[in-house]
């Protein structure tokens, strides 16, 4: 059974930082592209960042230079380090398995507010 479990969300002030984790099991983590997505209030879910098995990364333009995606293939865990958070970063953050996003986690809430 494929499982993706996000954690690390919370309430943070503008300019603050958070580190999200996505613990996985049930599949060969090291051969899959993994990604982060988010859904803000009243918005559609959108791509944030992804990382290939070899570590090549790509980012949505609004998070470049603020967010860093990484992976630990031994621990089968995906990370998203977020700095300089803005209110518009608020939303539920999801991790997804594969280039075709074949499996999703349940999400973790990130709220950026003063």
C-alpha positions as CSV (number, residue, x, y, z in Angstrom):
1,X,0.0,0.0,0.0
2,X,1.4,3.4,-1.0
3,X,1.4,5.9,1.7
4,X,2.4,9.6,1.7
5,X,2.1,11.5,4.9
6,X,2.9,15.2,5.1
7,X,3.9,17.0,8.3
8,X,5.5,20.2,9.4
9,X,2.8,22.7,8.6
10,X,1.5,25.4,11.0
11,X,1.0,29.1,11.7
12,X,3.9,31.4,10.9
13,X,4.3,35.1,10.6
14,X,5.2,36.7,7.3
15,X,8.9,36.4,6.7
16,X,9.1,33.3,8.7
17,X,10.2,29.8,7.8
18,X,8.8,26.2,7.8
19,X,10.1,22.8,6.8
20,X,7.6,20.4,5.4
21,X,8.2,16.6,5.3
22,X,6.5,13.9,3.4
23,X,7.2,10.4,4.7
24,X,6.5,7.6,2.2
25,X,6.2,3.9,2.2
26,X,4.9,1.1,-0.1
27,X,6.9,2.0,-3.3
28,X,10.5,2.4,-4.6
29,X,10.9,6.0,-3.6
30,X,14.3,6.4,-5.1
31,X,13.1,5.8,-8.7
32,X,10.2,8.3,-8.7
33,X,10.0,12.0,-9.3
34,X,8.4,13.6,-6.3
35,X,6.6,16.9,-6.0
36,X,4.9,19.4,-3.8
37,X,1.7,21.2,-4.6
38,X,-0.6,23.6,-2.7
39,X,-4.1,24.7,-2.6
40,X,-4.9,28.1,-1.2
41,X,-8.3,29.3,0.0
42,X,-10.7,29.4,-2.9
43,X,-8.1,28.4,-5.3
44,X,-7.2,25.4,-7.4
45,X,-4.4,23.2,-6.5
46,X,-1.1,24.4,-8.0
47,X,2.4,23.0,-8.6
48,X,5.1,24.2,-6.2
49,X,8.2,22.2,-6.9
50,X,9.5,18.8,-8.0
51,X,12.7,16.7,-7.8
52,X,13.8,13.9,-10.1
53,X,15.4,10.7,-8.8
54,X,18.8,12.2,-9.7
55,X,18.0,15.4,-7.8
56,X,17.2,17.8,-10.6
57,X,14.7,20.4,-9.3
58,X,12.1,22.8,-10.8
59,X,10.0,25.4,-9.1
60,X,7.0,27.5,-9.7
61,X,8.1,31.1,-10.3
62,X,6.7,32.7,-7.2
63,X,8.6,30.4,-4.9
64,X,12.0,30.4,-6.6
65,X,14.8,31.6,-4.3
66,X,12.6,31.1,-1.3
67,X,11.7,27.4,-1.3
68,X,14.0,24.4,-1.6
69,X,12.9,20.9,-2.4
70,X,15.0,18.0,-1.4
71,X,14.8,14.2,-0.8
72,X,16.4,11.6,1.4
73,X,16.3,8.3,-0.6
74,X,17.4,6.3,2.4
75,X,14.7,7.5,4.7
76,X,12.2,7.7,1.7
77,X,11.3,11.2,2.7
78,X,10.6,14.4,0.7
79,X,11.2,17.8,2.1
80,X,10.3,21.4,1.3
81,X,12.2,24.1,3.1
82,X,10.3,27.4,2.9
83,X,11.8,30.8,3.8
84,X,10.5,34.4,3.5
85,X,7.0,33.2,3.7
86,X,4.2,35.4,2.5
87,X,0.5,35.5,3.2
88,X,-0.1,34.3,-0.3
89,X,1.8,31.1,0.5
90,X,-1.1,30.1,2.8
91,X,-2.7,26.8,1.8
92,X,-2.8,23.1,2.2
93,X,0.5,21.6,0.9
94,X,0.5,18.1,-0.6
95,X,3.2,15.8,-1.8
96,X,2.7,13.6,-4.8
97,X,4.3,10.5,-6.2
98,X,5.6,10.3,-9.8
99,X,5.7,12.6,-12.8
100,X,2.0,11.8,-13.4
101,X,1.1,12.4,-9.7
102,X,-0.3,8.9,-9.3
103,X,-0.7,9.1,-5.5
104,X,-1.2,12.0,-3.1
105,X,-0.8,12.6,0.6
106,X,-3.6,14.1,2.8
107,X,-1.9,17.5,3.0
108,X,-0.6,19.7,5.8
109,X,-1.9,23.2,6.5
110,X,0.4,26.2,6.2
111,X,-1.0,29.6,7.4
112,X,1.1,32.7,7.0
113,X,-0.4,35.5,9.0
114,X,0.5,38.2,11.5
